[in-house]
Amino acid sequence: MISESVRIHGEPSIEIAVELPSGTGHIYVDAFWGSHAKLYDFMPESLSDIESAQAICPTCNVSLIGEGPCGAEGCSSSNRIVFQLPNPGDRITACARLGCPDHVIVAGGLPTKLSQQISEINFFGYGEDEQFHGI
């Protein structure tokens, strides 16, 4: 899922394929932990179009959507984007709702308190448009 051809802040991005009611496309997410910078190779027809998007692995076409409550205050989403890490049970999840900054890392051997502290890191960058925060 690492895209060498699309770089954000000079580094390879994470590519996510999306299926929208109006078609398909890709979102490229900054691989820097806590950053919410992203690029789209499509123009959604409306906000509801992007809110109903389905996240898919661009390599194997498996859905990246999983169920789970969002931990951000005021967000009622029950869907998460799930990235499985190499060790069994290890994963990164992010709220699937556009505009929500909630993301969590679960890694074996990582103390719970440290995992919580890392999961709370958010960097929105300088000059980024407020309406496009989140995944």
Buried (B, 14 or more C-beta within 10 A) or exposed (E): BEBEEBBBEEEBBBBBBBBBEBEEBBBBBBBBEBBBBBBEEBEBEEEEBBBEBBBBBBEEEEEBBBEBEBBBEEBEBEBBBBBBEEEEEBBBBBBBBBBBBBBBBBBEEEEEEEBEEBBEEBBBEEEBEEEBBBB
